[in-house]
Amino acid sequence: MSRQRRDDWPFYVLIESAIKDSNLTKFINLVRLENIEMELSRQADYAVRTMVDLASLPEHSRALTSEIAKRQQIPESFLPRIISALSKAQLIRTFRGNNGGVALARPIAEISVLDVIQALEGPICLNRCTYQPSQCDRSAFCRVHPIWRKAQEYLNQLLGETTLATLVSQPIRLR
């Protein structure tokens, strides 16, 4: 069943309502309804899965990338690039040799989902004006800019506060 927005309510009022309610699902559904492109790359998704996989292991454990790929259903061809980006961001450490593999570089409570996504994609921005307001000719008088800014702040806050520890402590829902 598809949801329709009320035509007598401006879109930004609906977005603001979702933000005030701290309802990310409502916010995302509104964005989808308006056909605003807001999707992370497969690489970022795979990076988050990789980090959650490592966070699920006993502390200081190492894993082979082939094992991570199998457990998380990630094509092995994606992992070298992901591992390299996560390593450059100092989120994981890589080890060569017989006891090789990858391991988390910091405790799971110190690594946020935002850290992982930004390691692959750079800063997340809903709209260019939220990342570089000087690049938008309309920012001084745009009625929607304050809503985009609030939405951007909420998204960054939510992803920044959600750590790997938060994710691995949640029960797994079976399909």
N, C-alpha and C positions, 0 to 999 in steps of 0.2 A: 504494500500500500504506500503510494508516494504521498509525501506531505506537501501541501501547498501553503505558501505564505499568504497572509492577509494583504490584499492589495491596498487597503486603506492605511497600513502601517508602513512607514518608510523602512527600508532594509536595515539601515543603521540602528533603528530603535530595537529591532529584533536581535541584532548582533549584540547591542549593549545589554539587553535583557539576559542573553546567554552568558555574557561575561560577568554581570552582577551576580547571577545565580551560581557562578563558578561551575557551569555545566559545559564541559568540553564536548560531550556528545552532541548537545543541542547546537553548540557553536559550529562543529564540523558539519552537521546535517544542514545547517543554514548555508554554509559556504558551498556545500555540494549542490544545494537547491539552486543557488545563483550561478552554478557552473564556474566557480573561481578555482583555478588550478592550484591546488595545494597538496602536493604529493611528494613524499620523500622518494629518493631514488632506491632502486633495488639494492644498490651497494650499501646505502645507509641502513636499510632494513636488515640486510645480512650482517652488517657490523654490530647492530644492536643484538641480534640473535647470537652472534659469536661471543659477545661480551657477557650476555646472560648465561650462555653455556659455560664459560669459564668461571663465572661467579657461582654457578651451581656446584662446582667441584669443591672438594676439601681445600681449605686454605693452603696456599703455596704450591698447589698442584700444577703440573704441566699437562698440556694436551697436544696431541698431534693434529695438524690442520685437517688431515683426512678423517680423523675421528669426529671433529667438530662438524665438518661438512656432512658426514653421514647422519649424526644425531639431529642436526638442525635443517637437514634437507637443503643444503646450499651447494650449488655447483662448485666443485673444487677449483675450477678455473677462475672464479671470482676471488677466492681467498687470498692469494698472494698480494694483490693490490690492497685489499682490506687490511690484511695483517701489517703491511708496510705503513699504511696511513695511521693505524692505531699505534704502531710502534713509534713513529715520528712524533705523535702527540703524547708520547710517554704514558699511554694507558695500558700497554702490554709490553712484555719483554720477550725477546725471541732467543732461543737456544739452539745451537747446532750440535750435531754429533749423535752418538748412541742415546744419550739422555736428552735429546733435543725436544723441541716443541715450543709452545707459547704459554705464557702465564701472565696473570694480571700484575701490573706494576705497582698498584696501590690497593689498599683495602677496599672492599666492595661498597662500603658506606661513603667513600670519598670520590666515587666515579658516578657522575650523573648521566642520564640519557642525553642531555644537551651536550655534554662533553663528547660523547660517542658520535652523535650526529654531526657536530661541528668538526670533528676530526676528519670526516669524509667529505662534508659538503660546504664547510665554512659556515659563516653566520646564516641562521635561518631568518628569512624575512617574508612576511605575508605580502608585502607590496614594497616597491622600491622606495616609496616615501617614508617607510618605517625604518629603513636602513640608512638611506641617504636623503634626508629631507631637503637638502640644498639642491638636489637633482630634480625636484618636483616644482614646476611652475605654479602649481595650484595650492601648495601647502598653507599659504597665508590665509586663504579664504575657503578652503575645502571643508565642507560640512562632514565628510566621512573620515577625514584624516584623524581626528581625535579617537574615533572608534577603532580604526586600524592600529593606532598607537597602543590603545588599551588591549586590544586583542593580541598584539605582538608581545606586550609586557606579560600578559597572562600566559601565553604559550611558553615564553622563555622561563617564566617562574615555574610553571608546572613541570616542564622538562628538566629544569635545573634542580628542582627539589626532589625529583624522582631518581633515586639512586639504584644501582644494581642490587643493593641490599633490600630496597623496597620491593623490587621486582621478584627476587628469588624467595622472598618471604610470603608471597601471595600463593594461595593454593592453585594447583593446575586444574583447569577445567577440561574435562574430556569431551570430545565431540560426540 
